[in-house]
Amino acid sequence: MAVEITGRYLGQKKCELRHGPSGALLTTAAPVDNQGDGSSFSPTDLAAASLASCMLTTMAILAERDGIDLHGSHFRV
């Protein structure tokens, strides 16, 4: 099943992203070193966090299958 994520530019180097199935919103902002205000996750922050979150989620799926509790596991990117 495909998941649709939509986005719109808000101005001032900020975007609003909407997760179609849940309606959850996420705002991105350009970092200070790219002429933004750094007020939220930057697109590159999300790329790094996405990879780390994917890895931890995959580990949790396998751990749950094998009866291992990963609650409290964390990452730092």
C-alpha positions, 0 to 999 in steps of 0.5 A: 500500500502506498503512503502519500505525503504532501508538502507545501512551501510556507515561505521563509525557507520553511515547508509543511509536510502532511502524512496522508494516512494519519494527517500528522504534520511536520514542519521543516526549516532551513538551518542557520548555516543555509540562511534559515532560522533553524527553528525546526528539523531541516530536510537533512536532519530528517534524512539522518533521523529517518535512517536511524529511526528505520534501523531502530524500528527494524531492530525492534521488529526482529527483537519482538519476534524473538521476545527481546524487549528493546524499550528504551533503546535510543540513537544519536545522529 
